[in-house]
Amino acid sequence: MYSKNALPIAAICRGLVVGVSLLLAGCASHESAAPPTVQAAPGVDPIEYVAPELRKLLSALIKALHLDTDHTLNAENLPQMREQYRKAAELPPLAEPAVEERMIPGAPGAPDVRVYVIGTKPGVARPVIVHTHGGGFVSGTAKTALRPMQKLALAHDCVVVTVDYRLAPETPFPGALDDNYAALKWVFANADALGIDRTRIALMGESAGGGHAAMLAIAARDRGEIPIKAQLLIYPMLDDRTGSTVMTPPWMGHYLWTPGANRFGWASLLGVPAGSKTVPAGAVPARVEDLRGLPQTFIGVGSIDLFANEDIEYARRLMNAGVATELLVVQGGFHGFDNMVPGSDASIRFKTAVDAAIKRAFAPDKK
């Protein structure tokens, strides 16, 4: 249940601090030049594209953060942005369900991987969500996801394993994919001890985490070792060409996650400029030619999110490939709107749809 009451001051302040980190990324510079954009109608303020119930807090954010100030993100100030994000987003876990920190074997030749296991009940085979956190491929930690993942575990009577994968640019592709796949293999191998039903494994992530979840679903399909029941992609980061070689309307990605941020994040992961002619195989879900055989999919995104067009296109391609797919586009939603303004009608509709998708994914197969 989500309250429509006004947000507490603490929640608003936390949103503002997270916004600072996103802003630093959002005005990022990169060696590749930004492409031309689709022009807005003369005199139209981008705030007019934001859903009415989201404008008040977003307007306060713009005023507080001086969004007209020039910021750049680079290797020198990336640590500062990471620390700001960590302080804003890493909150102590809830009392229940229990959270267990584990170090598990990584891929051959790679370091061990930290995972957080939430809500295990050995002896009871329940579904599991393998979760990958957001952060533009360059920031964030699994700890930032503990509270929301605890709530999901309670709401859906499932286990959640969230992965503390290695970040770019220190670890370019396929380092994070190796970590995430190692976690998936560990979950599958230890399903009995963890109280997990091997036939009901879902992958889930938001933003860059959604991109990682999509990469992981593709890798699981290609390797044929572990069956995936569903992928739940929350405004996923799927295409390095967005904001580099693909034009975007100026109201898409104007707030909080911008084309500059996208170029920096993707270049950090890929080791080559975003939008390059050639990128590492399996690194960019939108560039994978054959999407057949992927698990049932939910994709949710706001209509003015930078990722809106790429997410809609990925959903279209999944449907054309015969993958059971649901797409939700929330009018006037900017990147991360559901967390920034959780009590709004738009956010409640979005979260309700995500919950419904999880329930469908975990429902027993009809014989």
N, C-alpha and C positions, 0 to 999 in steps of 0.2 A: 504494500500500500504506500502511496506517495501523497504527502500532504500538500495542499495548495496554499498553506499559510506562508506568510512572508519569511524570507530566509533570515536566520539569525545573523547578527553582525559578524560573528566569528567565521561563519561559512562564507560570507561575502569577502571578508578580508583574506581568507585562504584562497578564494578564487582570484583575488587581485594579485596575490603573490605568484600563483601559478601563471597568471597572465603575464607577469613580468618575464618569466622564463620563456614563455612562448613568444613574447614580443622580441626578445633578444634573438631568438631563432628566426622569427618571421621576417626580419629585415636583413637576413644573412647575405653576405656577398659571396661570389663564387667566380672562378676563372672563366666560366662560360657566360656569354652575354644572355640577358633575358630576351625572350622572343617578343614580338609585338603582341599586344592583347586586343581583344574585341573591345571596341569603344562603347562606353555607356552613353546614354542620352545626355546632351548638354545640360548642366545644372542639376543633375540627379545625384543626391547624396547617397552613398552606399548604405547608410543606415536605413534608408527606406526599403531596402530589400530584406531586412531582418524582420522576423515575425514580431508582431506588435508586443506580445507578452514577454519577449526577450530583450526588447530595446532598452528598457530602463536600466537594467544592470550593465548591459554592454556599454551604454552611454557613460555610465559612471566609471567603467573600466577605462574607456578611451580618455576621459578627462583626467583620471588619476595617473595614468601611465604616459601621458603626453605622446600619443601615437604619431605625432608629426616630427618627433625627434629621431634623428638618424642613428641607427644601431647597426653594428655588423657582428656576425658570429664567425669566429675562426678558431684555429687550434689554440691560440693564446687565451681567449676568454671563454672557451668551451667549459673548462673546469668550474668557472664561476656560475655559468648557467646551470650546470648539473647540480651544483650545491644549492642554488636557489630552488630548483625544482624538488630536490630531495627534502629540504626543510619544509616546503609547503605541502608536499604530498605524502610523505612517510609519517603516518599516524600509528600509534600503538594498536595492535589487533584487539578485536572484541574479546570478551571473556569466553564466548562460545560461538561456533564450534572450535575445538582445539586446533592449533597450528603447530606443525612440527617441521623444523628446519632440518634438511638432510643434504649431505654431499653424496652425489652419485657418480659412477664412472662416466667420463666423457667419451667422445669418439676416440678411436685409436690414435695415440700421439697427442691428444688434446688434454687439457686439465680437467679435473673433476668439475661437476656442475652443481651449483646450489639450487635446490628446489624447496618450495614450501608446500607441505601436504596438509590439506584442510579437510576435517570432518571424516576421518577414516572410522569404519566400524567393521573390524575383522570378523569374518564369518557371515557377513551379509553382502551379497553381490549387488552393488549399486552402480549406477552410471557414473562417469567421470568426465570432467572438463579439464583438458590440458590447456592452460592459459599462458599467453605471452603478452607482456605489458607494452604500453606505448612509450613514446619518447623520441620519435623521429629517427630511430636507429642509433642515435648518438647519446641519449640520456635516459633517465628513468631506472628504476630497480623493481624487482618483484615485490619488495616490501610496500611499494606504493599501491599495490593491488590487494593487499591482505583483507582490509575491511570489506570492500565490495565483493570479493570472492567468498568471504565468510557468509555474507548475506545471500549470495547465490547458492552456496552449499546448503544453507538452512531452507531456503525457499523451494529448492528442487530436490531435497533429500539425496544429494549426490556428493561425491568426493571432488575436490578441486586440487589440481597440482599446478602451481604457477612457477615459471622457470626464470631464473636469474641469468639469462644468457649474456654472453660477452657483447660489449658495445663497439660500434665503429666510432672513429676511424682506427682505433688501436687494433681492433680485430675486424678486418674486412670480411666480406662473403668468401667462403661459406661458414665462417666461424660460428655465428649465431644459429644458423640452420643446423650445424653439427650438434650444438648444445641442445637445441630443441628436439632434434630427432633422438638424441641420447636419452632425454627425459621421457619421450614417448615410448621408447623401447623398454626403459626401466619400469614404467607404469604397466606395460603389457606383461612383462616378465614377472612382475611382483603383484599381479592383480589379486591373486588369492589372499596373500598376506595383507593387502591393503583393503580388501573387501570391495573389489571392483569387478563389474561385469564386462568382460572383454568384448562383448558384442555391442556395447553402448559407450563408445569413446567419442567425445566431441572435442573439436579444436576451437578455441575462442581467443580473440584479441581485439583491441581497439587501436585505431590509428596505425602507427608502425607495427604494433602488436597484431593488428588485423592482417597486415602484409606478411608478417612472420607466420601467422596461422595459415594463410593461403599458400605460402611457400612450403610449409610443412605438409599440408594436405597433398600437394603435388608430389613431393618427395615420397610420401607414404604410398601413394598410388603407383609411382614408378618403381619403387623397390619391392612392393608386393609382400611385405612382411607383416603388416599390422592393418587390420580393417578399421576404417574410420566411418562412424555413423553420420556425422554432420560437421559442418564448419559454420561458425557463427562470427561473421565479420562486421565489426562495428566501425563505421566510417574508415574502412581500411585503406592503407597506403599501398597502392598496387602498381603504379606506373611512373617510372622515372622521367618519362617524357613530358608529364604535366608540369608546366612552368618552365620548361627548357626548350623543347622543340614543338610542343603543342600549345596553341593559343588558348587562353582561358578568359572568359568575361571578367572585367575588373571587379565585379561584385562577388565573384567566387574566389574565396581565399583572400579577401581583403582584410579579414579579421583573424588574428591569432595564429593561423598557420598559412603562410603565404608562399608564392612561387619561389622567393629567395630561400625560405626555409627548406622547401622541397629539394631544390638544387643541392643545397649543402648536405642534407640528410642522405640523399641517394648517392651523391658523389663519395661521401664518407663510407658508405656500405660497399659500393661497387668497385672503388679504387680507380674509377675513370669518371670523367664529367658526366653528369646526368644528361640523358638524351643522346649519348654516344651511339654510333652506328652499331657497335658490337658491345654486348655486356655479358657477364658470366652466365652460363646456362643455368636456369632454375632460380636466378636471383630476382627476376622481375615477373611476377605472376601474369601481368597484362601482356607480356611478350611470349608467353608459352603458347605455342600454336595449337596444340591439341588439349582440350579441356574435358574430353570424354572420360567417364569413369570416376569423376570426382564425387565426393559425398554430397548429400542434400545440403543446400546452402541457404543461409539467411544473410542478406546484406542490408544494413541500415545506414543512412547518411542524410545530412541536411542539404537543402537545395542550394545554399550559398557556400557550402564547404568547398574548399579547393578540390577535394576528391570526388565531387558529385558526378561529373561527367565520366571519369574513369570507372567509378563504381557501377554506374548505370550500364556502361559498355561491357564491363566484366559480367554483370548479371545477364545481359543480352546474349553474350557468347556462351555462357553456361547453359542457358535455356536452349539455344540452338544446338548445343552438344548433347542434349538429352538429360541434363542434370536438373533434378527437382530444385527449383530456385524460388525464393521469395525476396522481393526488393521493396524496401520502404524508403521513400524520399519525403522528408519532413519539410514542409514549406517554411522558408525563412530561417532554417537552422544553420548556424555557423559551426565551425569545428569545435567539438567538445561541448556543445550547448547543453546537453543533457546533464553534465556534471557541473557546469557553471551556474545553471539556473534550474536546479532539480525539481522545484515545486511548480514549474510552469506547465500549462496544458500541453505544449509541444513536447516537453521532456517526459511527462507522464505517458503520453501516447507512445512515445518512442520506447520507453522502458517496458511498457505493457506488451508491445510487440516483440521485444527481445525475450521476455519471459515466456510468451506463447510459443515462440520458436524453439526455446529450450525444451518446453514440455512436449512438443511434437517430436523433437529429436530423441527424447528419452522414452517415448511411449512404446510399449511392446509392439513388435511387428505383427500385423494381422495375418493369420494363416488362411 
